[in-house]
């Protein structure tokens, strides 16, 4: 199981991976940070990018904050970073 540290920016103009800062992944989400909408948007975005089911993604800590610790079943940490980096480079520029 791979684990990611994520910092989200809810209420952005589009859903995107902004980049990496040390071991932290920065992600912008269009969803507002109310009633779990940003968390649901994060899980949906990660599932699509990582090509896993939403059920394979769980937010371990940070449900009510910007910084989150997320577990992804079925992928190693290296594979997670590789897939996120590829998705980040597609949205950059």
Helices and strands as residue ranges (DSSP letters): E 2-9, E 16-21, E 24-28, H 37-50, G 54-56, E 57-61, E 67-72, H 77-91
